[in-house]
Amino acid sequence: MYMEIIGYTLACSLAVVLAGVLALRALRDRSHTASTAVLVLIPTLAALAGITATGGSITGEFRRTSIVLLLVAAVTVPAAVLLGRVQDRKIARERQIREQERAVEQSRRELVAWVCHDLRAPLAGVRAMTEALSDGVVADPADIARYAEQIGRENRRLSRMVDDLFEMSEISAGALRLDLEPLDLCELIDEIYAAPRATADRAGVGFSACLPAAPLPVAADDQALGRVLANLVSNAIAHTPPGGEVVITAEQADGRVWTLVDDSGPGTAATDFPRVFAYRGNAAHSPVADTGIPTGSGMGLAIAAGLMQAHRGAITVANREVGCRFEIRLPADSG
């Protein structure tokens, strides 16, 4: 008799366990919620199946045991679902963190590779001109002066690249600290207006500012925010053909201060939008634009995005009907 009970119990329980294993196999690529619920149900259903197989007639004891098992399932299954959802969220967060770390590491590797690539050209030019001067290949005073001027220009460009790289490393490491103070955005734009204006004149590009009469108060680091505006304007001038125009506009609305930098250049290709604010170093870019205006290290927009994030602001880019628009937003300083 006991062997018969053991046989029926094992057969029915194993059938339930096998069905559970198949269910878990089918759910292995899905959420942990369903898998956890199945794991909780397997022993309860296996016990119920074994009792049913050996219970014979529906006795009071059988009913009581079945009710207990069903109540246990009613309590444990919701708990398992809740725990499964918690585990799913934890796994999702860990996966997101791992993906972000991989993306950051890949970005750093690309940055180092691109910077090394962009450093080679000016270094090679400086080395060649230095060797020409030291070997006496260049003897004419006018040529010597021209070589010296070019060496100085390349040296300044290398210095800017190193400074930009250091700033990018601070931004990437989250070590950038800004001193946010109340300032008038209109005054800051007036301060940085002169240098881009001279550059635009040399490139044959019109440059103007449209500012309100009233102050635009923001809490910002004047040097960092000035760097953002200067980078955006320089980028717009470098990509605007002669005869085009660059306009910087500032206004306040809905508790935020908006600054727009519009150009009349060719715009940005849709495929390039995801990488607009990443370092642009690749072989397709030249350190000098078609207008002859130096484009800098190529880290200007990436630095601008990092500085805006440090300001708890935002920066976006979009194409207009003609040209491109960069927009930065900062919370208005209520004082």
C-alpha positions as CSV (number, residue, x, y, z in Angstrom):
1,M,0.0,0.0,0.0
2,Y,2.7,2.4,1.0
3,M,4.7,1.6,-2.2
4,E,1.6,2.4,-4.2
5,I,1.2,5.8,-2.5
6,I,4.9,6.5,-3.0
7,G,4.7,5.6,-6.7
8,Y,1.5,7.7,-7.3
9,T,3.0,10.7,-5.4
10,L,6.3,10.6,-7.2
11,A,4.7,10.2,-10.6
12,C,2.3,13.1,-10.2
13,S,4.9,15.4,-8.5
14,L,7.5,14.6,-11.1
15,A,5.0,15.5,-13.9
16,V,4.3,18.9,-12.2
17,V,8.1,19.5,-11.7
18,L,8.8,18.6,-15.4
19,A,6.0,21.0,-16.5
20,G,7.5,23.6,-14.3
21,V,11.0,23.1,-15.8
22,L,9.6,23.4,-19.3
23,A,7.8,26.6,-18.3
24,L,11.0,28.0,-16.8
25,R,12.9,27.1,-19.9
26,A,10.3,28.9,-22.0
27,L,10.5,32.0,-19.8
28,R,14.3,32.1,-19.5
29,D,14.7,35.1,-21.8
30,R,11.8,37.0,-20.2
31,S,11.3,38.8,-16.9
32,H,12.2,37.3,-13.6
33,T,8.7,38.0,-12.3
34,A,7.1,35.1,-14.2
35,S,10.0,32.8,-13.5
36,T,9.8,33.5,-9.7
37,A,6.1,32.9,-9.7
38,V,6.6,29.5,-11.5
39,L,9.3,28.5,-8.9
40,V,6.9,29.3,-6.1
41,L,4.1,27.4,-7.7
42,I,6.0,24.2,-8.5
43,P,6.3,22.8,-4.9
44,T,2.7,23.8,-4.0
45,L,1.2,22.3,-7.2
46,A,3.5,19.2,-6.9
47,A,2.2,18.6,-3.3
48,L,-1.4,19.2,-4.4
49,A,-0.9,16.7,-7.3
50,G,0.5,14.1,-5.0
51,I,-2.3,14.5,-2.5
52,T,-4.9,14.3,-5.3
53,A,-3.3,11.1,-6.7
54,T,-3.4,9.4,-3.3
55,G,-6.4,11.0,-1.7
56,G,-9.0,8.5,-3.0
57,S,-12.3,9.9,-2.0
58,I,-12.8,13.5,-1.2
59,T,-12.4,13.3,2.6
60,G,-12.4,16.2,5.1
61,E,-8.7,15.8,5.6
62,F,-8.2,16.1,1.8
63,R,-10.3,19.2,1.7
64,R,-8.4,20.8,4.5
65,T,-5.0,20.0,3.0
66,S,-6.1,21.3,-0.4
67,I,-7.4,24.5,1.1
68,V,-4.2,25.0,3.0
69,L,-2.1,24.5,-0.1
70,L,-4.3,26.9,-2.2
71,L,-4.1,29.5,0.6
72,V,-0.3,29.1,0.7
73,A,-0.2,29.6,-3.1
74,A,-2.5,32.7,-2.8
75,V,0.0,34.3,-0.4
76,T,3.3,33.2,-1.9
77,V,2.6,33.9,-5.6
78,P,1.9,37.6,-5.2
79,A,4.9,37.9,-2.9
80,A,7.0,36.1,-5.6
81,V,5.6,38.5,-8.3
82,L,6.6,41.5,-6.2
83,L,10.1,40.1,-5.5
84,G,10.5,39.3,-9.2
85,R,9.6,42.8,-10.2
86,V,12.1,44.2,-7.7
87,Q,14.7,41.9,-9.1
88,D,13.8,42.9,-12.7
89,R,14.3,46.6,-11.8
90,K,17.6,45.8,-10.1
91,I,18.9,43.9,-13.1
92,A,17.7,46.6,-15.4
93,R,19.5,49.2,-13.4
94,E,22.7,47.1,-13.3
95,R,22.5,46.5,-17.1
96,Q,22.0,50.3,-17.7
97,I,25.0,51.1,-15.5
98,R,27.1,48.5,-17.3
99,E,26.1,49.9,-20.7
100,Q,26.8,53.5,-19.6
101,E,30.3,52.4,-18.3
102,R,31.0,50.6,-21.6
103,A,29.9,53.7,-23.5
104,V,32.0,56.0,-21.4
105,E,35.0,53.7,-21.8
106,Q,34.5,53.5,-25.5
107,S,34.2,57.3,-25.7
108,R,37.4,57.7,-23.8
109,R,39.2,55.3,-26.1
110,E,37.9,57.1,-29.1
111,L,38.8,60.5,-27.6
112,V,42.4,59.4,-27.0
113,A,42.7,58.0,-30.5
114,W,41.2,61.0,-32.2
115,V,43.3,63.5,-30.2
116,C,46.5,61.6,-31.0
117,H,45.5,61.6,-34.6
118,D,44.8,65.4,-34.6
119,L,48.1,66.1,-32.7
120,R,50.2,64.3,-35.3
121,A,49.7,66.9,-38.1
122,P,50.7,70.1,-36.2
123,L,53.6,68.2,-34.5
124,A,54.9,66.9,-37.8
125,G,54.7,70.4,-39.3
126,V,56.5,72.0,-36.4
127,R,59.2,69.3,-36.5
128,A,59.7,69.8,-40.3
129,M,59.9,73.6,-40.0
130,T,62.3,73.4,-37.0
131,E,64.6,71.0,-38.9
132,A,64.5,73.2,-41.9
133,L,65.6,76.2,-39.8
134,S,68.2,74.3,-37.8
135,D,69.7,72.7,-41.0
136,G,70.0,76.1,-42.8
137,V,67.6,75.0,-45.6
138,V,65.7,78.2,-45.1
139,A,68.1,81.2,-45.2
140,D,66.0,84.1,-46.5
141,P,65.0,86.4,-43.6
142,A,61.4,86.6,-44.9
143,D,61.1,82.8,-45.1
144,I,62.6,82.5,-41.6
145,A,60.1,85.0,-40.2
146,R,57.3,83.2,-42.0
147,Y,58.4,79.8,-40.6
148,A,58.7,81.3,-37.1
149,E,55.2,82.7,-37.3
150,Q,53.8,79.4,-38.5
151,I,55.6,77.5,-35.7
152,G,54.1,80.0,-33.1
153,R,50.7,79.5,-34.6
154,E,50.9,75.7,-34.5
155,N,52.3,75.9,-30.9
156,R,49.3,78.0,-29.8
157,R,46.9,75.6,-31.5
158,L,48.6,72.6,-29.7
159,S,48.3,74.5,-26.4
160,R,44.6,75.0,-27.0
161,M,44.1,71.4,-27.8
162,V,45.9,70.3,-24.6
163,D,43.8,72.8,-22.6
164,D,40.6,71.5,-24.2
165,L,41.6,67.9,-23.5
166,F,42.2,68.7,-19.9
167,E,38.8,70.4,-19.6
168,M,37.2,67.4,-21.4
169,S,38.9,65.0,-18.9
170,E,37.5,67.0,-16.0
171,I,34.0,67.0,-17.5
172,S,34.1,63.3,-18.2
173,A,35.3,62.5,-14.7
174,G,32.6,64.7,-13.1
175,A,35.4,66.7,-11.4
176,L,34.4,70.1,-12.9
177,R,33.3,72.6,-10.3
178,L,31.7,75.9,-11.2
179,D,31.2,79.0,-9.1
180,L,27.6,80.0,-9.9
181,E,26.9,83.7,-9.4
182,P,24.1,86.0,-10.4
183,L,24.9,87.7,-13.7
184,D,23.2,89.4,-16.6
185,L,23.3,87.2,-19.8
186,C,23.0,90.3,-22.0
187,E,26.2,91.8,-20.5
188,L,28.0,88.5,-20.9
189,I,27.0,88.4,-24.6
190,D,28.2,92.0,-25.1
191,E,31.6,91.0,-23.5
192,I,32.2,88.1,-25.9
193,Y,30.8,89.9,-29.0
194,A,34.0,91.6,-30.2
195,A,36.2,88.6,-30.9
196,P,33.7,86.6,-32.9
197,R,32.8,89.8,-34.8
198,A,36.4,90.3,-36.0
199,T,36.5,86.6,-37.0
200,A,33.2,86.9,-38.9
201,D,34.5,90.0,-40.7
202,R,37.6,88.1,-41.9
203,A,35.4,85.2,-43.1
204,G,32.9,87.5,-44.9
205,V,30.1,86.4,-42.6
206,G,27.6,88.8,-41.0
207,F,27.4,88.6,-37.2
208,S,24.7,90.3,-35.1
209,A,23.1,90.1,-31.7
210,C,19.4,90.6,-30.9
211,L,19.1,91.3,-27.2
212,P,16.2,92.6,-25.0
213,A,16.5,95.9,-23.3
214,A,15.8,94.4,-19.9
215,P,18.5,92.3,-18.1
216,L,18.4,88.5,-18.3
217,P,19.4,87.3,-14.8
218,V,20.9,83.8,-14.6
219,A,23.0,82.0,-12.0
220,A,26.1,81.0,-13.9
221,D,29.9,80.9,-14.0
222,D,30.8,83.8,-16.2
223,Q,33.9,82.2,-17.7
224,A,32.3,78.8,-18.3
225,L,29.1,80.3,-19.8
226,G,31.1,82.7,-21.9
227,R,33.1,79.7,-23.2
228,V,29.9,78.0,-24.2
229,L,28.6,81.0,-26.1
230,A,32.0,81.6,-27.7
231,N,32.2,78.0,-28.8
232,L,28.7,78.0,-30.3
233,V,29.3,81.3,-32.2
234,S,32.8,80.2,-33.4
235,N,31.3,76.9,-34.7
236,A,28.5,78.8,-36.5
237,I,30.9,81.2,-38.2
238,A,33.2,78.4,-39.2
239,H,30.3,76.5,-40.9
240,T,28.7,79.5,-42.6
241,P,29.8,80.3,-46.1
242,P,30.9,83.9,-47.1
243,G,27.9,86.1,-47.5
244,G,26.0,84.2,-44.8
245,E,24.9,85.4,-41.4
246,V,25.1,84.3,-37.8
247,V,22.7,85.8,-35.3
248,I,22.7,85.3,-31.5
249,T,19.4,85.9,-29.8
250,A,18.5,85.9,-26.1
251,E,15.1,86.1,-24.3
252,Q,13.3,85.0,-21.2
253,A,10.1,82.9,-21.0
254,D,8.4,80.6,-18.5
255,G,11.0,81.1,-15.8
256,R,13.9,80.1,-18.2
257,V,16.4,82.1,-20.2
258,W,16.9,81.1,-23.8
259,T,19.9,81.8,-26.1
260,L,19.7,80.9,-29.8
261,V,22.7,80.9,-32.2
262,D,21.4,80.7,-35.7
263,D,23.6,80.4,-38.9
264,S,22.8,80.2,-42.6
265,G,25.2,77.3,-43.3
266,P,24.4,73.9,-44.8
267,G,22.9,72.5,-41.6
268,T,23.6,69.2,-40.0
269,A,22.9,65.8,-41.5
270,A,20.3,63.7,-39.7
271,T,22.8,60.9,-39.2
272,D,25.2,63.3,-37.5
273,F,22.7,64.6,-34.8
274,P,23.5,61.9,-32.3
275,R,27.2,62.8,-32.4
276,V,27.0,66.6,-32.6
277,F,28.1,67.1,-29.0
278,A,30.8,64.4,-29.2
279,Y,34.4,65.1,-30.1
280,R,34.5,65.4,-33.8
281,G,38.1,64.1,-34.3
282,N,38.2,62.0,-37.5
283,A,40.0,62.1,-40.7
284,A,37.1,63.7,-42.5
285,H,37.5,66.9,-40.6
286,S,40.2,69.4,-41.3
287,P,41.6,71.7,-38.6
288,V,40.8,74.6,-40.9
289,A,37.4,75.3,-42.3
290,D,36.7,76.1,-46.0
291,T,36.5,79.8,-45.0
292,G,40.1,79.6,-43.7
293,I,38.9,80.0,-40.1
294,P,40.5,77.6,-37.7
295,T,38.0,75.3,-36.2
296,G,40.0,74.7,-33.0
297,S,40.5,71.3,-31.4
298,G,37.1,69.8,-32.4
299,M,36.1,69.5,-28.7
300,G,34.2,72.9,-28.6
301,L,30.7,71.5,-28.8
302,A,31.5,68.6,-26.5
303,I,32.9,71.0,-23.9
304,A,29.9,73.3,-24.4
305,A,27.5,70.4,-23.6
306,G,29.5,69.4,-20.5
307,L,29.5,73.0,-19.2
308,M,25.8,73.3,-19.8
309,Q,25.2,70.1,-17.8
310,A,27.3,71.5,-15.0
311,H,25.1,74.6,-15.1
312,R,22.0,72.3,-14.7
313,G,21.0,73.7,-18.1
314,A,20.4,72.2,-21.5
315,I,21.8,72.5,-25.0
316,T,20.1,71.3,-28.2
317,V,20.6,71.5,-32.0
318,A,18.1,71.5,-34.9
319,N,18.1,72.4,-38.5
320,R,16.2,75.4,-39.7
321,E,14.8,76.0,-43.2
322,V,18.2,77.5,-44.0
323,G,21.0,76.8,-41.7
324,C,21.3,75.4,-38.2
325,R,20.2,76.5,-34.7
326,F,21.9,75.8,-31.4
327,E,19.9,76.6,-28.3
328,I,20.9,76.7,-24.7
329,R,18.4,77.0,-21.8
330,L,19.2,78.1,-18.2
331,P,16.9,78.6,-15.2
332,A,16.2,82.3,-14.7
333,D,17.8,83.7,-11.5
334,S,15.0,85.0,-9.3
335,G,17.5,86.6,-6.9
